[in-house]
Each structure stands twice: as structure tokens, then as C-alpha cells.
Amino acid sequence: MARVRNWYNQSKSATLIWCISLITFYAVFRMASKVSAPSRDLQVSNAERYRMYDKMSRDLDEHGALFLKHGETSQSLLLSDLFDVKNGSVTPVLKAANPPVRANVLYMSPDYSIPISKAVRDIFSPTLDKVIWFQNPELYHFSMFHASHHILPVPASEEEIEVEVNAVKGVAKKLCPMKIVLDRAVLTSTGVLLGCWQVISGTDPVTIRSKLRNALPRAPGKQLYAPAILHTSLARILGHFNDSSEESGSALELQHFHELVARLNKAIRGTQATISELWYVEEYDVLALALDGKMKIRRFQFGCSKE
């Protein structure tokens, strides 16, 4: 009888250990499967972003350096509307936005933005210091969705703005931190130097914009950016190189611009960052986030802790 009882206890212990091991293995397997590869939706969005970035990287060659002719910016504004170049320095032209633009943007921490900004300055300053505006690294951001923008304004009372703020706060609570990687830097025909990013894990920009659309039903139907895009402005070039003139050969200038962008990509391509903060920004000046203008910022941390 004692032998039977001893065998039963040993068998019971072995079964318990086996069950615990099985449960542990299953939990680890589930965790690994979630972390090891991005979801199918994320893969689809990354493929779409790659196609967009590839097209953007050809823009300068296909359309030429329009910024050397004081052309339009990417938001249908003239460069002369935004910047004043006098006495060898660039000064932003701050114009009141009426009504204020209400932008929702993802914020990049200075932990990531400052090293990128330093690389941009080190590479572009020597030959363009008199005709370039560098984005403030304290305000590196990714535009997601506008409750109102300068092309299609949507006026709002203080009470309506507070409703929007609370709605955006609710969206932030459902977002998971994004791990992102710099796909490439590109210089557009309008003179904007952009950092173009891919998503490793977390909530995809397509999902974020969809949630903001649902939360802000009064927002303009026509938004400023494609649903999948994830890019941030690094700098804006306004004119020719310091040692060139209006008569400089455009082919040589384009080659020089390409060389600078190639050097920048060698320095920062593959940089990784984590994004976990959504801002609701009232821009009282046109493009206040880009030009260090007057604005009011409401900050919301992502509420989801999953990756």
C-alpha cells in the first residue's frame, strides 16, 4: 500500500511539472510569435511606405530644385510666405493662423532627435548655412491628423476644442508605443529634407489616423498626408550653395544635393526610436510647429503597454 501511495505521489508530481512546463512553453511561444515579426497589417503598411519613400526620393530629379526658384512648399505655401533671407541668415515669417490650425502629431523625444539634428547640421551647414532652416530638435514630430488646417479651416469654440482634446486623449489611451526605424532621408523638389520611417512594432499610423478620424468627425475630409506615411521634417533649404551663384549649373547643384543626402543617410539611416506620445496642438501661427511659432500643446502618453 505504501508503495502504491509513493508511486501515486511521484506520478502526481511529474504530471504537475509537465503541465507547468507545457504552460510556460506555450506562453513563451505566444510572446515570441508576437515580437519576432510584425503583423500582416504592419507589413502591408511598411510596403506602402516603402513605395511612397521611393517615389519621394525621385522627386528632386523629376521636378528639379523648385526651391531655388522660390516655388511652393509641400503645403501649397510659397517659401517667401514662410521665410525671410537677409544678411546671410534665415528668419521665419510668422503669420497668424485664423482660425488656429488644430494638429494631432506624434512627438519624438530629444533622446532621438538631437543626434539626428546634429548630423543634419554637421553635413549641411558648411555649404548652406545662409539658406537653410533647421527644424528645432525639441519639436521633431510626425503629423497624423488635423481637426482643422489652413487649406480647409474648421472654426471651433473653446467648448468644441475641449471636446476634441478629450476625444484625442481617449485615442491616446488605446495606442501602443511604436518602435520605428529610419528608412531614409530624402530631399524633395520643394527643398524639404525629410526623415522617412518604418514601423517595427506598435500601433501603425494607418490605425492612428483612422482612430483620430472617428474621434474627430468635424475634421476636414481632405487631410494633408497619406494614411500610411510616417515622416518628419529635418530642415528646409531655401537657396543656392554658399559658393555658387544664380548662374550655377543645375546639374552640378543637383549632384551636390544628392551627395549631401547620401552622406546624411550614411550617418543616420537605420536609427531606431520609440514613439509613445500624442500631441493635440493649436497652432496660432501658420506652421508654428515647423517655424517655432506661437502654439498651445496638450500632451498625452500612449496608454497601451503592449508592443
C-alpha positions in Angstrom: 0.0 0.0 0.0 2.8 2.4 0.9 4.5 1.5 -2.4 1.3 2.4 -4.3 1.0 5.7 -2.4 4.6 6.6 -3.2 4.1 5.8 -6.9 1.0 8.0 -6.9 2.8 10.9 -5.3 5.7 10.7 -7.7 3.3 10.4 -10.7 1.3 13.4 -9.4 4.5 15.5 -9.1 5.7 14.5 -12.6 2.3 15.4 -14.1 2.3 18.8 -12.3 5.8 19.6 -13.5 4.9 18.5 -17.1 1.8 20.8 -17.0 3.7 23.8 -15.7 6.4 23.2 -18.4 3.7 23.0 -21.1 2.0 26.2 -20.0 5.3 28.1 -19.7 6.4 26.9 -23.2 3.1 28.0 -24.7 3.3 31.4 -23.0 6.9 31.9 -24.3 5.9 30.7 -27.7 3.0 33.2 -27.9 5.2 36.1 -26.7 7.9 35.2 -29.2 5.5 34.9 -32.1 4.2 38.4 -31.3 7.6 40.0 -31.1 9.5 38.1 -33.8 7.7 39.5 -36.7 5.4 42.5 -37.4 1.7 41.8 -38.1 0.4 41.4 -41.6 -1.3 44.8 -41.5 2.1 46.3 -40.4 3.9 44.5 -43.2 1.3 45.9 -45.8 1.7 49.4 -44.4 5.5 49.2 -44.4 5.4 48.1 -48.1 3.2 51.0 -48.9 5.5 53.4 -47.1 8.5 52.0 -49.0 6.7 52.7 -52.3 6.0 56.3 -51.2 9.5 56.9 -50.0 10.9 55.5 -53.2 8.7 57.9 -55.2 9.7 60.8 -52.9 13.4 60.1 -53.4 12.9 60.6 -57.2 11.0 63.8 -56.8 14.1 66.1 -56.9 15.3 64.6 -60.2 11.9 64.5 -61.8 10.8 68.1 -60.9 14.1 69.8 -60.3 15.1 72.1 -57.4 11.9 74.3 -57.3 13.1 75.8 -54.1 15.9 77.6 -56.0 13.1 79.3 -57.9 11.2 80.2 -54.7 8.5 77.7 -55.5 5.7 76.3 -53.4 6.2 74.3 -50.3 4.6 70.9 -49.7 1.5 72.6 -48.2 0.7 75.0 -51.1 2.5 77.9 -49.5 5.3 80.0 -51.1 8.7 79.9 -49.5 8.6 83.6 -49.3 5.4 83.3 -47.2 7.4 81.3 -44.6 11.0 82.6 -44.6 12.9 85.8 -45.0 16.6 85.5 -46.1 18.5 88.7 -45.3 22.1 89.5 -44.4 23.2 85.9 -44.6 20.6 84.4 -42.2 17.2 82.8 -42.4 14.3 84.1 -40.3 10.8 82.5 -40.2 7.9 84.8 -41.2 5.3 84.2 -38.6 1.8 84.9 -39.7 -1.3 84.4 -37.6 -3.5 81.4 -38.5 -7.1 82.4 -38.4 -8.7 80.2 -37.2 -5.8 78.4 -35.5 -4.7 75.1 -37.0 -5.5 72.2 -34.8 -3.0 69.4 -35.4 -2.5 66.0 -33.9 1.1 64.8 -34.1 3.3 62.1 -32.7 6.2 63.5 -30.7 9.8 62.4 -30.9 11.9 62.6 -27.8 15.1 64.7 -27.9 16.9 61.5 -26.9 16.4 60.5 -30.6 16.0 63.9 -32.3 19.1 65.6 -31.1 21.7 63.1 -32.5 19.8 63.3 -35.9 19.7 67.1 -35.8 23.4 67.2 -35.1 24.2 65.0 -38.1 22.0 67.2 -40.3 23.7 70.4 -39.2 27.2 68.9 -39.4 26.6 67.8 -43.0 24.5 70.7 -44.4 25.8 73.8 -42.6 29.2 74.1 -44.2 27.8 74.9 -47.6 24.2 76.0 -46.9 24.4 77.8 -43.6 23.0 81.1 -45.1 20.0 79.5 -46.8 18.8 76.6 -44.6 16.3 76.4 -41.7 16.9 73.6 -39.3 13.9 72.0 -37.6 14.0 72.6 -33.8 15.0 69.1 -32.4 12.8 69.8 -29.4 9.8 69.8 -31.8 10.5 66.8 -34.0 7.1 65.4 -34.8 5.1 63.3 -37.2 1.8 64.9 -38.4 -1.0 62.5 -38.1 -4.4 64.2 -38.5 -5.8 67.7 -38.5 -9.0 68.8 -36.8 -8.6 72.0 -38.8 -5.9 73.1 -41.3 -5.1 76.2 -43.3 -6.5 74.8 -46.5 -9.8 73.8 -45.1 -10.4 75.6 -41.8 -12.9 74.3 -39.3 -13.6 77.0 -36.7 -14.3 75.8 -33.2 -15.4 77.4 -29.9 -13.5 76.8 -26.7 -16.0 74.2 -25.7 -15.7 72.4 -29.0 -11.9 72.4 -28.7 -12.2 70.8 -25.2 -14.4 68.1 -26.7 -11.7 67.4 -29.3 -9.0 67.4 -26.7 -10.8 64.8 -24.6 -11.5 62.7 -27.7 -7.8 62.7 -28.7 -6.9 61.8 -25.1 -9.2 58.8 -25.4 -7.4 57.8 -28.6 -4.0 58.0 -27.0 -5.1 55.6 -24.2 -5.6 52.9 -26.9 -2.3 53.4 -28.7 0.7 51.1 -28.1 4.3 52.5 -28.2 5.8 52.5 -31.7 9.2 51.2 -32.3 10.4 52.8 -35.6 13.5 52.7 -37.8 14.7 55.4 -40.2 14.3 54.1 -43.7 16.0 57.0 -45.4 16.3 60.8 -45.6 15.1 62.5 -48.8 15.3 66.0 -50.2 12.1 67.0 -52.1 11.8 69.4 -55.0 10.3 72.0 -52.6 13.5 71.9 -50.5 12.2 70.0 -47.5 14.7 67.5 -46.0 12.6 64.7 -44.6 13.3 61.7 -42.4 11.1 58.8 -43.6 10.4 56.0 -41.1 9.2 52.4 -41.0 7.4 50.7 -38.1 8.9 47.7 -36.3 6.1 47.2 -33.8 3.3 49.0 -32.1 0.2 50.8 -33.4 0.5 51.6 -37.1 0.0 55.2 -38.4 -2.9 54.0 -40.6 -4.7 52.8 -37.4 -3.8 56.0 -35.5 -5.3 58.2 -38.3 -8.4 56.0 -38.5 -9.0 56.3 -34.8 -8.5 60.1 -34.9 -10.9 60.3 -37.8 -13.6 58.6 -35.8 -12.8 60.7 -32.8 -12.9 64.0 -34.7 -16.0 63.8 -37.0 -15.9 67.6 -37.8 -12.4 67.4 -39.2 -11.7 68.2 -42.9 -12.4 65.3 -45.2 -9.2 66.1 -47.1 -6.2 65.6 -45.0 -2.7 66.7 -45.8 -0.9 63.4 -45.8 -1.3 59.8 -47.0 -2.7 57.4 -44.3 0.5 55.2 -44.1 3.2 57.9 -44.2 5.4 58.4 -41.2 7.9 61.3 -41.8 9.3 64.3 -40.0 10.9 67.5 -41.3 14.6 67.8 -40.6 15.3 71.1 -42.5 14.2 73.3 -45.3 16.7 74.5 -48.0 15.8 77.9 -49.5 18.6 78.7 -51.9 21.9 78.1 -53.6 25.1 76.8 -52.0 27.3 79.5 -50.4 30.0 79.4 -53.1 27.6 79.2 -56.1 25.5 81.8 -58.0 22.2 82.0 -59.8 24.1 81.0 -63.0 25.4 77.8 -61.5 24.8 74.7 -63.5 21.6 73.0 -62.2 23.0 69.5 -62.9 26.1 70.2 -60.7 23.9 71.6 -58.0 21.6 68.6 -58.0 24.6 66.3 -57.9 25.9 68.2 -54.8 22.5 68.0 -53.1 22.4 64.2 -53.8 25.9 63.9 -52.3 24.9 65.6 -49.1 21.8 63.5 -48.7 23.9 60.3 -49.4 26.3 61.4 -46.6 23.4 62.0 -44.2 21.9 58.6 -45.0 25.2 57.0 -44.3 25.3 58.7 -40.9 21.7 58.2 -39.7 19.9 55.5 -41.8 18.8 52.7 -39.5 18.4 54.9 -36.5 15.7 53.5 -34.2 13.4 55.3 -31.9 10.3 54.7 -29.7 7.3 56.9 -30.0 4.8 57.0 -27.2 3.3 60.5 -27.0 0.4 62.1 -29.0 0.0 65.9 -29.0 -3.0 68.0 -29.7 -1.6 71.3 -30.9 -3.3 74.6 -31.5 -1.0 76.5 -33.9 -1.8 80.2 -33.6 0.9 80.9 -36.3 0.9 79.2 -39.7 3.2 76.1 -39.5 4.0 77.0 -35.9 5.5 73.6 -35.1 7.9 73.9 -38.0 8.7 77.6 -37.5 8.9 77.9 -33.7 5.7 79.9 -33.7 3.0 80.5 -31.1 1.1 77.4 -30.1 -0.6 75.6 -27.3 0.3 71.9 -26.8 -1.7 69.2 -24.9 0.4 66.0 -24.4 -0.9 62.5 -24.0 1.0 59.4 -23.2 0.1 56.2 -25.0 -2.0 54.0 -22.7 -1.3 50.6 -24.1 1.9 48.9 -22.8 2.0 46.1 -25.4 4.5 46.1 -28.2 
